[in-house]
Amino acid sequence: MKKAIITASLFFFICLGTLFAEGHDHNSDDFESEFTELIESYLVLKDALVESDAEAALSAASQMESQLEKIGEHRLEGDDHMKWMDTYSMIESNLTEITGSTDLEEIRTHFYGLSETLITGVKDFDVEGVVYHQQCPMAFDNEGGSWLSSEEQIRNPYMPDTMMGCGGVIERIEG
């Protein structure tokens, strides 16, 4: 009898774990796709800064706000949920600062904060494909600035007019 209870209990917990894992993976796949779309909009924002186009940068930031809202703050479960809530809040704050700016240099300063948040984000949450964490040590009066790129070639969003090629690849991040 004791053996039957243990067997039944194990079977129950295995089934429960399988159901949870399947549900979680499904949510993760949807989340990964939507988070990848957010990163793709970020890359449009980065490219607008490379081109020193404030209007295009603000448009991309607005698009990111819409995508972030679509993803929602309460998407994941467990530890991932808490991590995402923090990341979501920081992304939302960075985007509010960017969209509230009109000066290109101010947008770049807020882009730095957004970049730092998303560099951590792509490490914490998978994205489809490959992104490159890049950095120019001379940005912001030699304090340095990092960003994400879809290509290995350096196209510096912080100093495109004077130092377009300044920087290097810190790491390749693959989802």
N, C-alpha and C positions, 0 to 999 in steps of 0.2 A: 504494500500500500504506500509506504514511504517513498519507494522508488518511483511509483506511478505519479505521485504528487510532484516530486522533483522533476521528472521528465515533462509533465504537463506545464510546470512553471517555466522550465527552460524554453519549451516550445513557444509559450506565450510571450516571453521576453524577446526571443529571436524574431517572432512575427512583428511585435511592436516596434522593435529596432529597425526592421526592414521597412515597415510602413513609414516610420519617421524619416529614415534615410532617403527613401524614394521621394517623399514630399519635399524634403529639404533640397535635394538635387534639382528637382523641377524648378523650385523657386530660385535656386542659384543660377540655373541656366537662363531664366528670364532676366534676372538681375544682371548677370554678366553681359548679356546683350544690350540692355539699357544703359549700363555703366559704360560700355564700350562706345555707345552713341554719344554719351556725355563727353568722353575723352576725345572723340572725333571733333566735337564742337570746340573743345578746348584747343585742339590743333589748328582750327580755323582762326581762333582768337590769336594764337601764337603767330601764325602766318601774317595776320593783319598787323601785328606789332612789328614784325620783320619789315613789312612794307611801310611802316609809319602811318598807317591809315586808321585814325581814331574812330571814324564813323563805322568802318567794318569791324573794328574791335568791339565797339559797343553793341553792334548788332549780334555778333557771335556770343557775347556775354549774355545778352537777352535770351538768345536761343538756349544757352546753357541753363539759365534760370527756369525756362519752360521744361526742359528735359529733367532737371533735378526735381521739379515739382511732380512730374509724371512718375519718376522712380518712387518718390515718397520717402518719408523718414522711417517708417516702420515696416520695412520689407523683409528683413532677415530675422533669424532666431538665435537665441543663446548669446555667446560671446560676440559673434558676428553682428548681431543686432546692436549691441552696445557700441561696438567699434564704428558701425555705419552711422548711428545716431550722432556720434561726435564728428565724424567726417562730414556728414550731411550739414551739420550746423556750421562748420568752418567753411565749407564750400559756399553755402548760402550767404554767409557774412562777407566772404571775399567778393562774390559776385555783386552783392549790394554796393560794396565800396567801388567796384569797377563801374557799374552802371550809373552810379551817382557822380562820376567824374567826367570832366570834359577835356582836361589837359592830358596830352599824350604821356608825359612823364609821370603824372600821377597814376594814370592807368597802368603803366609799366610797374610802378611801385606796388600797386595792389595785385597785379599779375604775379609778382614774386610770391606773395602770400598764397595765392591760389595754386601756384605751381608746387610749392612746398607741401601743401595739403594733398594734391593729386599724386605727387611722387610717392608719398606714403600710401595713398589710396590704391594705386595700381599694384603695390606690393601686397596689400592686405586683401584686395578683392581682384579676382582674375579679370583680365580683359582679353578680348579676342585679338590674336595677332601679336605683334611686337611693337614696343615703344622703347625709346632710348632716353635715359636720364642723362641730360647734358648740363654742363656748367661752364660759365665764363668767370674766371677768378678776378677779372678787372671791373666787372659790373658794380655799380653802386659804390664808387670811389674805392675800389679794390677790396670791398667786403665780399664780393662774389654774388652770383645769382644763378640759380638752377632752373631748368624747365624740362618739359617732355617734348619729344619729337618723334615723328613716324619714320624718319630717315636718319642715317648715320651722319650725313653731312651737317656740319655746324652752320646754322643760320641764326645768329644771335638776335633775340627779340628785344634785348635791353639796349644794345648799342649798334644797331644796324648801319647807321650812317658813318660811323667812325671805325668800328671793329666787327664787321659782319662775321668774320671767320674766327673770332676770339672764342676759345673754349675747347672742350673735349667731351668725349663720351665717358660718363662715369660708370654706367652699366647698361646692359641690354636686358629688358624685362619682357619675358614671354609668358603669355597666359596659358 
